[in-house]
Amino acid sequence: MSIIIEEINRQHNRKGFDCGVTELDLFLQQQARHKTTKNISKTYVACWNADPITIIGYYTLTGYSVTTPLAHKDYAKYPHPLSAIKLARLAVDRSQQGQRLGERLLIDAIYRTALVAEQISTIGLFVDPMSPKVIPFYQQYDFLLADPSDQSRLEMWLPIKTCIEIASL
């Protein structure tokens, strides 16, 4: 069976999704489609091709503005806000956890970020891991801590150059 990843729509069954994190479940069930419709954010869902209405994972992208990602010398000299993309949420249904679906969703988000960069400026993809134990997941794709000197801040980012390299593989 193959997996499809597409923008959330009315046909998708949001109610049955359970990733084990109430906040992520409730966002998908109560806000994701509405925010996508209103262009506030875009949520993309993963479903089995043979069952295209049951959501097995999702992620949400939104526009983002950053002053300076301190971890990257190329951008540190710019004091004004810079355009970026935010991976606001990424979740996998309990039934699919441990099957590398999160990786597939992240790669899709990186690919879409690279597509955006072809049309408008963006310095990269930012994410706020929900806990320190999630940081290694992002580090394996070369995400950097946005401010390594601030250990209380978990924000990470993937420079656009790296996004483009990953998307072209």
PyMOL commands that set and color helices and strands:
alter all, ss='L'
color gray80, all
select helices_A, chain A and resi 22-30+32-37+94-96+101-117+132-139+160-167
alter helices_A, ss='H'
color red, helices_A
select strands_A, chain A and resi 3-7+42-48+57-66+82-92+124-127+144-145+156-159
alter strands_A, ss='S'
color yellow, strands_A
deselect
rebuild
show_as cartoon
